[in-house]
Amino acid sequence: MKIFSKQYIRYSLFVVIGLFFGWLFFHSSTTAEDKQNHSADEHKTEIWTCSMHPQIRMDKPGKCPICGMDLILLNQNSSVGMDPDAIYFTKEAAQLANVMTSVVSKQQSIKEIRLYGKVQADERLLQSQVAYIPGRIEKLYINFTGESVRKGQTLALIYSPDLITAQQELLETAKTKQAYPEIYEAAKEKLLQWKLSPNQIATIESSKKVKTNVEVYATSSGIITAKQVNVGDYVGQGTVLFEVTDLSRIWVLFDAYESDLHFLKKGNKMEFTIQAIPSSKFNGIISFIDPVIDPVNRVAKVRIEMNNQDGKLKPEMFATGFVKANLDQYQNKMVVPKTAVMWTGKRSIVYVKQPGDDPIFKIREIELGPLLGNSYVILNGLTEGEEIVTEGAFSVDAAAQLEGKPSMMNPESNVVNTKNSQTETATSKAKKTAEATISPKAKETLKPLYQGYLNLKDALAADHFVNAKKAGIAMQTALSKVDMSLFTGDSHEIWMKHQNNLKTALQPAPNFKNIEEVRKAFQPISEAMIALTNSFKPFGQTLYVQHCPMVDNNKGANWLSQFEEIKNPYFGAKMLKCGETTSKFD
């Protein structure tokens, strides 16, 4: 019995020890496997990115290699099946960049056309007050221009020897008018042709006295706009004494560029304002469009006829007109805000939001129709219901350039996969095509270059060849004096690229022979300066990017200006106001 007890204890101990080691082995293995699987899942599902630079992708938390901000966690599910050409933003980054979208829809195509013009007298109401008999001006009753006259008012007295002779003939023939009525009627008709009234002729006959002076009466009411004679002047038959203008009705003549004539028709309603009367708005109907283009100014006159009984509208007042023209040929087309379209002169693009809640965008080339004020008609490239970026498109495009993806200036993709230590190198390479931060000293060394460019632009707008040539040579000099040592890191390679482009564009400057050669060279100079501004933004104040669609055989061209007012350097006075502001650098 004692032996049995010892064996029982021994066997029980073996069982307990076996169970313990079995539990220890299998539990540890399962835990290790669970930990490994959990670690793998965590590694698989966690991606860290920068809210300001969403192209950064890290597998662990840390600092952004570009801006130094803390990385934020991004769910990997959002990157499964990523489109290599799409731009991926986090919601925080999109909000910080002020990226806003709207849905594309069909709208009524109404083009707002702005026209500039002046108030003019109605040509049909202009009268020349002439002398109907030769003689000497004895007295003037109107002594200055601007004086009002009424029809029948006496304007002047004329002494005429020929009139005295004609009156004597009338009195002599009156004695024999019964016997020789033809001679009497001929003498009377002569006086009538000299604009003596029947009552005046009857008074001469009854009084049998010859008048030495004859009155000149106003044939119409209006304003004396020109005084051609003075007392004592001798005048011939038909000499103009005064110009009389009736301003009870006036014309407002607007200049319409040939690019706008296609949208203007007789009968279009026009609202216009007068610069001298800013508190009032006027409405009229287009009654006439000049069928001939002015060969100098390249405009056609568009006429509005207005009643002006109160005399508020005076000739030569400046007017600004607005016409809202229905474009029947562009109905049932997509219309998008102007801010959504990025235009390079050759390509027009928008950024389309991809389906889903995440801010993912992809570039799309479109075909533009006419500009409707603050929106464009889209002929091809978009469908109704798609969502596009309408605010912050430049921010999205900058992100595309940073990532080397298709963008406004780079239609081809140059995507580089970035991971861990490779991220900073690839990002720097993409950044060289976009923008870089430069020091205040570097900005200072670029100021003479910008000043030379703005002087060149102003000289071309003023049609001043000598000043334009001087400004081009000054730009060459300023470019050669730029201190390249102030551009360090990424900015050095970016500057070298812009320097080469500017050097090529400015090469013909010393050999300019006429203003047309300067204008031809101004286009590549402007494109190089716009690209430089986009990279460094060094000017220190707002610069506007402006565009004229008629340059280079209607291909269009851009320029930079420090003023929002359009002064076209490509055409000068011929089409000084032709163009629009497309964007700006703050």
C-alpha positions in Angstrom: 0.0 0.0 0.0 2.9 2.3 0.8 4.6 1.4 -2.5 1.4 2.1 -4.5 1.2 5.5 -2.9 4.8 6.4 -4.0 4.1 5.3 -7.6 0.9 7.2 -7.7 2.6 10.4 -6.6 5.4 9.8 -9.1 3.0 9.4 -12.0 0.9 12.4 -11.0 4.1 14.5 -10.9 5.1 13.4 -14.4 1.6 14.3 -15.8 1.7 17.8 -14.2 5.1 18.5 -15.5 4.1 17.4 -19.0 1.0 19.6 -19.0 3.1 22.6 -17.8 5.7 22.2 -20.6 3.0 21.6 -23.2 1.1 24.8 -22.1 4.3 26.8 -22.0 5.4 25.7 -25.6 2.1 26.1 -27.4 1.1 29.3 -25.6 4.4 31.0 -26.4 4.2 29.9 -30.0 0.7 31.2 -30.4 1.5 34.5 -28.7 4.6 35.0 -30.8 2.6 34.2 -33.9 -0.1 36.6 -32.8 2.4 39.3 -32.1 4.1 38.7 -35.5 0.8 38.8 -37.3 -0.3 41.9 -35.4 3.0 43.6 -36.1 2.7 42.7 -39.8 -0.9 44.0 -39.9 0.2 47.2 -38.2 3.1 47.5 -40.7 0.7 46.9 -43.5 -2.0 49.3 -42.5 0.1 52.3 -41.2 1.4 54.9 -43.6 2.6 58.3 -42.3 2.4 61.4 -44.5 2.7 65.2 -44.2 -0.4 67.4 -44.2 1.4 70.0 -46.3 3.3 67.6 -48.6 1.0 64.6 -49.2 3.5 63.1 -51.6 5.6 62.1 -48.6 4.9 58.4 -47.6 6.6 56.9 -44.6 6.2 53.6 -42.8 6.8 55.1 -39.4 6.1 58.4 -37.6 8.6 61.2 -37.8 9.3 64.6 -39.3 8.5 65.7 -42.9 11.9 65.9 -44.8 10.7 69.0 -46.6 9.1 71.3 -44.0 9.9 69.5 -40.7 6.2 69.2 -39.6 5.2 66.1 -37.7 3.9 63.3 -39.9 0.3 62.2 -39.6 -1.2 58.7 -39.9 -2.8 57.8 -43.2 -4.9 54.7 -43.6 -3.4 52.5 -46.2 -6.8 51.5 -47.5 -6.9 54.9 -49.2 -3.8 54.1 -51.2 -4.7 50.7 -52.4 -4.7 50.8 -56.2 -3.3 54.3 -56.3 -3.3 56.0 -59.7 0.3 57.1 -60.4 -0.9 60.2 -62.2 -3.4 61.3 -59.5 -2.7 63.9 -56.8 -3.5 62.6 -53.3 -4.2 65.1 -50.6 -5.2 64.5 -47.0 -8.3 66.3 -45.9 -6.2 68.5 -43.6 -3.8 69.4 -46.5 -6.7 70.2 -48.8 -8.3 72.5 -46.2 -5.0 74.3 -45.5 -4.5 74.8 -49.2 -8.0 76.2 -49.5 -8.9 73.7 -52.2 -12.6 73.9 -53.1 -14.6 72.0 -55.7 -17.9 72.3 -57.5 -20.0 70.1 -59.8 -19.9 70.7 -63.5 -23.3 71.6 -65.0 -24.9 72.9 -68.2 -25.8 76.6 -68.0 -27.2 79.3 -70.2 -24.3 80.7 -72.2 -24.4 84.5 -71.7 -21.3 86.4 -72.5 -20.7 89.7 -70.8 -18.9 92.1 -73.1 -17.4 95.4 -71.7 -17.0 98.3 -74.1 -15.5 101.7 -73.7 -16.7 104.8 -75.6 -17.7 108.5 -75.6 -20.9 110.5 -75.9 -21.1 112.2 -79.3 -23.6 114.6 -81.0 -26.1 113.0 -83.3 -24.6 113.7 -86.8 -28.1 114.1 -88.2 -28.8 117.1 -85.9 -25.7 119.1 -86.9 -26.5 122.3 -88.8 -24.1 124.8 -90.5 -25.5 128.4 -90.3 -24.3 130.0 -93.6 -24.4 133.4 -95.2 -26.8 133.4 -98.2 -25.6 136.7 -99.5 -22.1 138.1 -99.9 -21.2 141.1 -97.7 -19.6 142.4 -94.5 -20.5 141.3 -91.0 -21.8 144.5 -89.3 -23.0 142.9 -86.0 -23.0 139.6 -84.2 -25.7 138.7 -81.7 -23.9 135.5 -80.8 -20.4 136.1 -79.5 -19.1 132.7 -78.1 -19.3 129.0 -78.5 -21.5 127.1 -76.1 -24.3 129.7 -76.3 -27.8 128.3 -76.8 -29.9 129.5 -79.7 -33.5 128.9 -80.8 -34.9 128.5 -84.3 -35.7 132.0 -85.8 -33.4 133.9 -83.5 -31.3 136.7 -85.1 -27.6 135.7 -85.3 -26.0 138.5 -87.3 -26.4 141.6 -89.5 -24.7 141.6 -92.9 -24.1 144.7 -95.1 -24.4 143.7 -98.7 -24.0 146.0 -101.8 -25.5 143.2 -103.9 -28.5 143.1 -101.7 -29.0 146.9 -102.1 -28.9 146.5 -105.9 -31.3 143.6 -105.8 -33.8 145.6 -103.7 -33.6 148.5 -106.2 -34.3 146.1 -109.0 -37.4 144.9 -107.1 -38.7 148.4 -106.6 -38.2 149.2 -110.3 -39.9 146.1 -111.6 -42.7 146.6 -109.1 -43.7 149.7 -111.0 -44.2 147.6 -114.2 -45.3 144.4 -112.8 -48.6 144.5 -114.5 -47.0 144.9 -117.9 -43.9 142.7 -117.2 -44.8 140.3 -114.5 -42.1 137.9 -115.4 -39.4 140.4 -114.7 -41.0 141.3 -111.4 -41.2 137.7 -110.3 -37.5 137.1 -111.3 -36.4 140.1 -109.1 -38.6 138.8 -106.2 -37.3 135.2 -106.6 -33.7 136.5 -106.3 -34.4 137.9 -102.9 -36.2 134.8 -101.8 -33.1 132.7 -102.8 -31.1 135.0 -100.5 -33.4 133.9 -97.7 -35.4 137.1 -97.3 -38.8 136.2 -96.1 -42.0 137.1 -98.0 -42.9 139.5 -95.2 -39.5 141.3 -95.6 -40.0 141.6 -99.3 -43.5 143.0 -98.8 -42.2 145.5 -96.3 -39.6 146.7 -98.9 -42.3 147.1 -101.5 -44.7 148.9 -99.3 -42.1 151.2 -97.7 -40.2 151.7 -101.0 -37.1 151.9 -98.9 -33.9 149.9 -99.5 -32.5 148.0 -96.5 -28.7 148.4 -96.2 -28.3 145.4 -93.7 -30.0 142.1 -93.7 -30.6 139.8 -90.7 -29.3 136.2 -90.5 -31.8 134.0 -88.7 -31.1 130.6 -87.0 -32.5 127.8 -89.0 -32.5 125.3 -86.0 -32.3 125.3 -82.2 -29.3 124.0 -80.4 -25.8 124.9 -79.0 -23.2 127.0 -80.9 -20.3 124.5 -81.2 -18.2 126.6 -83.5 -18.0 130.4 -84.3 -16.3 131.0 -87.7 -16.5 134.8 -88.1 -16.0 138.1 -86.4 -17.4 141.6 -86.8 -15.9 143.3 -89.9 -15.2 140.0 -91.8 -16.2 139.8 -95.4 -18.1 136.7 -96.3 -19.1 135.1 -99.6 -22.3 133.3 -100.4 -22.3 130.0 -98.6 -19.7 130.9 -96.0 -20.2 129.1 -92.7 -20.9 131.6 -89.9 -21.7 129.2 -87.0 -22.0 125.4 -86.3 -25.2 124.6 -84.4 -25.7 121.3 -82.7 -29.0 120.0 -81.3 -28.2 117.9 -78.2 -31.8 116.9 -77.4 -30.8 113.5 -78.8 -27.2 112.2 -78.7 -25.2 109.1 -79.7 -23.0 107.0 -77.4 -20.3 105.5 -79.6 -18.4 102.5 -78.2 -15.3 100.8 -79.5 -15.7 97.1 -80.1 -12.7 94.9 -80.8 -13.0 92.6 -83.7 -12.9 89.5 -81.4 -16.1 90.8 -79.8 -18.0 91.7 -82.9 -19.2 88.2 -83.4 -21.3 88.3 -80.3 -22.8 91.8 -80.9 -26.0 92.3 -82.8 -28.4 95.1 -83.6 -31.1 95.2 -81.0 -28.9 93.9 -78.1 -29.7 95.7 -74.9 -26.8 97.6 -73.3 -26.4 99.0 -69.9 -23.8 101.8 -69.5 -22.4 104.2 -67.0 -20.9 107.7 -67.5 -17.7 108.4 -65.7 -18.8 111.9 -64.9 -22.1 110.7 -63.4 -21.1 107.6 -61.4 -24.3 107.3 -59.5 -26.5 106.8 -62.6 -27.0 103.9 -64.9 -28.4 104.2 -68.4 -29.9 101.7 -70.8 -30.1 101.6 -74.5 -30.4 99.5 -77.6 -27.6 98.9 -80.2 -28.9 100.7 -83.3 -25.9 100.4 -85.5 -22.6 98.5 -85.8 -20.0 99.9 -88.1 -19.4 97.4 -91.0 -15.8 98.6 -91.4 -12.9 98.0 -89.0 -10.7 101.0 -88.2 -7.3 100.0 -89.7 -5.4 102.0 -87.1 -7.2 101.1 -83.8 -8.6 97.7 -85.0 -12.1 98.5 -83.6 -15.6 99.1 -85.0 -18.0 101.6 -83.7 -21.2 100.4 -81.9 -23.9 103.1 -81.6 -26.5 103.7 -78.9 -29.1 106.5 -79.5 -30.4 108.3 -76.4 -32.9 111.1 -75.6 -31.1 113.9 -73.8 -33.8 116.5 -73.1 -32.4 117.4 -69.7 -28.9 117.9 -71.2 -27.1 115.6 -68.6 -25.2 113.8 -71.3 -22.6 116.0 -73.0 -20.3 115.2 -76.0 -16.9 113.7 -75.1 -18.0 112.3 -71.8 -16.5 108.8 -71.2 -18.8 105.8 -71.1 -18.4 102.2 -70.1 -21.0 99.8 -71.5 -22.0 96.2 -70.7 -23.7 93.8 -73.1 -25.0 90.4 -72.1 -25.2 88.5 -75.3 -26.9 85.1 -75.5 -24.7 82.7 -77.4 -27.2 80.5 -79.1 -24.5 78.4 -80.8 -23.1 77.4 -77.3 -26.3 76.4 -75.6 -26.4 73.1 -73.7 -22.6 73.3 -73.1 -20.8 72.9 -69.8 -19.9 76.2 -68.1 -17.2 76.3 -65.4 -15.8 79.1 -63.3 -12.8 81.0 -64.7 -10.8 80.2 -61.6 -11.0 76.4 -62.4 -9.1 76.7 -65.7 -5.4 76.9 -65.9 -4.3 78.1 -69.3 -0.7 78.0 -70.7 -1.5 79.5 -74.1 -1.4 76.1 -75.8 -3.2 73.8 -73.3 -6.2 74.4 -71.0 -6.5 72.1 -68.0 -8.6 71.5 -65.0 -8.2 69.2 -62.0 -11.0 66.7 -61.7 -11.9 65.2 -58.2 -11.9 61.4 -58.3 -15.0 59.6 -57.0 -15.1 59.1 -53.2 -14.7 61.2 -50.1 -10.9 61.6 -50.2 -9.5 64.7 -51.9 -7.9 62.9 -54.9 -7.5 64.9 -58.1 -6.4 64.2 -61.6 -5.4 66.5 -64.4 -7.7 66.8 -67.4 -7.0 68.7 -70.7 -10.1 70.5 -72.0 -11.2 72.6 -75.0 -12.3 76.1 -74.2 -15.1 78.0 -75.8 -15.7 81.7 -75.3 -15.1 83.5 -72.0 -18.4 84.5 -70.3 -17.2 87.1 -67.8 -16.1 85.0 -64.9 -16.7 81.6 -66.5 -15.8 79.6 -69.6 -17.8 77.5 -72.0 -16.3 74.0 -72.2 -16.5 72.5 -75.7 -14.9 69.1 -74.9 -13.3 67.3 -72.0 -15.9 67.4 -69.2 -19.2 65.8 -68.6 -22.1 66.9 -66.5 -21.9 65.8 -62.9 -18.1 65.7 -62.6 -16.5 67.6 -59.8 -13.6 69.9 -60.5 -11.3 72.1 -58.4 -12.6 75.7 -58.6 -10.5 77.3 -55.9 -6.9 76.4 -55.1 -6.1 74.9 -58.5 -2.6 76.4 -58.4 -2.0 74.6 -55.1 -3.0 71.2 -56.6 -0.8 71.9 -59.6 2.1 72.8 -57.4 1.7 69.5 -55.6 1.7 67.7 -59.0 4.9 69.4 -60.0 6.5 68.5 -56.6 5.7 64.9 -57.2 6.8 64.9 -60.8 3.3 64.1 -62.0 1.5 65.6 -65.0 0.9 69.3 -64.4 0.1 72.5 -66.2 3.7 73.0 -67.4 4.7 69.3 -67.6 2.2 67.3 -69.5 4.2 64.1 -69.2 4.4 62.1 -65.9 7.7 61.9 -64.1 6.6 59.9 -61.1 9.4 58.7 -58.7 8.6 56.2 -56.0 9.7 57.7 -52.7 10.3 55.6 -49.6 12.2 56.2 -46.4 15.7 57.6 -47.1 14.9 58.0 -50.9 12.0 60.4 -50.2 14.1 63.5 -49.7 16.2 63.0 -52.8 13.2 62.4 -55.1 11.2 65.3 -53.6 14.2 67.6 -54.2 14.3 66.6 -57.8 10.6 67.3 -58.3 10.9 70.5 -56.4 13.4 71.8 -58.9 10.6 72.1 -61.5 8.4 74.1 -59.2 9.4 76.6 -56.6 12.0 77.2 -53.9 12.6 79.6 -51.1 15.4 82.1 -51.5 17.0 84.5 -49.2 16.2 88.3 -49.0 19.6 89.0 -50.5 18.8 86.7 -53.5 15.6 88.5 -54.0 17.4 91.9 -53.9 19.8 90.8 -56.6 16.8 90.1 -58.9 15.2 93.5 -58.5 17.1 95.2 -61.4 16.1 92.4 -63.7 12.4 92.9 -62.8 12.7 96.7 -63.1 14.2 96.3 -66.5 11.3 94.0 -67.6 8.6 96.3 -66.3 10.3 99.3 -68.1 10.3 97.2 -71.3 6.6 96.4 -70.9 5.7 100.0 -70.3 7.8 101.2 -73.3 6.1 98.7 -75.6 2.6 99.8 -74.3 3.6 103.4 -75.1 4.9 102.5 -78.6 8.4 103.9 -77.6 11.0 101.9 -79.5 14.1 103.7 -78.1 13.1 103.1 -74.5 12.1 99.5 -75.2 15.5 98.7 -76.7 17.2 100.4 -73.8 15.1 98.3 -71.3 16.0 95.1 -73.2 19.7 95.9 -73.0 19.3 96.9 -69.3 17.7 93.4 -68.6 20.8 91.8 -70.3 23.1 93.8 -68.0 21.0 93.0 -64.9 21.0 89.3 -65.7 24.8 89.2 -66.1 25.2 90.9 -62.6 23.0 88.5 -60.7 25.0 87.0 -57.9 24.6 83.2 -58.4 26.3 82.5 -55.0 23.2 83.7 -53.3 21.2 80.8 -54.8 22.0 77.7 -52.7 20.8 74.1 -52.6 17.8 73.4 -54.9 17.4 77.1 -55.7 20.8 77.1 -57.5 19.7 74.5 -60.1 16.4 76.2 -60.5 18.0 79.6 -61.1 20.5 78.1 -63.6 17.6 76.9 -65.7 15.8 80.2 -65.6 19.0 82.1 -66.3 19.6 80.0 -69.5 16.1 80.7 -70.7 16.3 84.4 -70.1 19.8 84.6 -71.7 18.4 83.0 -74.8 15.3 85.2 -74.9 17.4 88.4 -74.4 20.1 87.6 -76.9 18.8 89.8 -79.7 18.2 92.9 -77.5 21.3 94.9 -78.7 20.3 94.3 -82.4 16.7 95.4 -82.3 15.9 97.5 -85.4 12.2 98.4 -84.8 9.5 98.0 -82.2 8.0 94.9 -84.0 11.2 93.0 -83.4 11.1 94.0 -79.7 7.5 92.8 -79.4 8.4 89.5 -81.1 11.1 88.9 -78.5 9.0 90.1 -75.6 6.8 87.0 -75.7 9.6 84.5 -74.8 11.0 87.1 -72.3 7.7 87.3 -70.6 7.2 83.5 -70.4 10.7 83.2 -68.8 9.9 85.9 -66.3 6.6 84.4 -65.4 8.3 81.0 -64.8 11.0 82.8 -62.7 8.3 84.5 -60.6 6.4 81.2 -60.2 9.6 79.6 -58.8 10.9 82.4 -56.4 8.1 85.1 -56.1 10.9 87.6 -55.5 9.3 90.9 -56.5 7.9 91.9 -53.1 4.6 93.2 -54.3 1.6 91.9 -56.3 2.3 91.0 -60.0 -0.5 90.3 -62.4 -0.3 87.8 -65.2 -2.2 89.3 -68.1 -3.1 87.7 -71.5 -4.0 88.9 -75.0 -5.7 86.3 -77.1 -4.9 88.0 -80.4 -1.1 87.9 -80.3 0.8 85.6 -82.7 -2.0 85.0 -85.1 -4.6 84.5 -82.3 -2.5 82.0 -80.4 -2.3 84.4 -77.5 0.6 85.6 -75.3 1.1 86.6 -71.6 2.9 89.3 -69.8 3.6 90.5 -66.2 2.3 93.8 -64.9 2.4 95.6 -61.5 -1.0 97.1 -62.3 -4.4 95.3 -62.8 -5.3 97.8 -65.5 -4.7 96.4 -69.0 -2.1 98.2 -71.1 -1.2 95.9 -73.9 2.5 95.8 -74.8 2.0 93.6 -77.9 -0.2 96.2 -79.7 0.3 99.5 -77.9 -2.1 102.3 -78.8 -3.7 100.2 -81.6 -5.3 97.9 -79.0 -4.2 99.2 -75.6 -7.1 97.8 -73.6 -7.2 94.4 -75.3 -6.5 91.6 -72.8 -7.5 90.3 -69.3 -5.9 89.4 -66.0 -5.6 85.6 -65.7 -3.8 85.2 -62.3 -1.6 87.0 -59.9 1.5 86.5 -57.7 1.1 88.0 -54.2 
